[in-house]
Amino acid sequence: MRYVVTAVLLGIVASMGSAMFFMMRDRSGSNRMVKALAVRVGLSVALFVFLMAGYYFGLFPGRL
C-alpha cells in the first residue's frame, strides 16, 4: 500500500509541474494547464478516498 500512495503522490506532483510548465510556456491559449490541474484534483480526491477506504477496511492500521 505504501507504494501505491507514493506513486499517486508522485503523480500529483508531476501534474502540478506540468501545469506550471504549461502556464509559463504555452501562449496559444490552449486548455492544457486546466486539464493538468483537473488531473491533479482527481488524483488528490482519489487518494483521499483510497486512504479513507483503506483505513475503514483495515488495510492501514491505526496508531495508538
C-alpha positions in Angstrom: 0.0 0.0 0.0 2.9 2.3 0.7 4.0 2.1 -3.0 0.5 2.9 -4.2 0.3 6.0 -2.1 3.8 7.1 -3.1 3.1 6.6 -6.8 -0.1 8.7 -6.5 1.7 11.4 -4.6 4.4 11.5 -7.3 1.6 11.7 -10.0 0.1 14.7 -8.2 3.5 16.4 -8.1 4.1 15.6 -11.7 0.7 17.0 -12.7 1.4 20.2 -10.8 4.8 20.5 -12.5 3.3 20.1 -15.9 0.6 22.6 -15.1 3.3 25.1 -14.1 5.2 24.4 -17.3 2.1 24.9 -19.5 1.3 28.1 -17.6 4.8 29.6 -18.3 5.4 28.3 -21.8 2.1 27.8 -23.5 1.0 31.1 -25.1 -1.5 29.6 -27.6 -4.5 29.8 -25.2 -5.0 26.0 -25.0 -6.6 24.3 -22.1 -3.6 22.0 -21.2 -3.0 23.8 -17.9 -6.6 23.4 -16.9 -6.5 19.7 -17.8 -3.3 19.1 -15.8 -4.9 20.8 -12.8 -8.0 18.7 -13.2 -5.9 15.6 -13.2 -4.2 16.8 -10.0 -7.6 17.4 -8.3 -8.8 14.0 -9.5 -5.7 12.2 -8.1 -6.0 14.1 -4.8 -9.6 13.1 -4.3 -8.9 9.5 -5.4 -6.0 9.3 -2.9 -8.2 10.7 -0.1 -11.0 8.2 -0.8 -8.4 5.3 -1.1 -6.9 6.2 2.2 -10.3 6.5 3.9 -11.5 3.2 2.5 -8.2 1.5 3.4 -8.5 2.6 7.0 -12.1 1.6 7.1 -11.4 -1.9 5.8 -8.3 -2.4 8.0 -5.7 -2.1 5.3 -4.0 0.7 7.2 -3.7 0.0 10.9 -4.4 2.9 13.2 -1.8 4.1 15.7 -2.5 4.5 19.4 
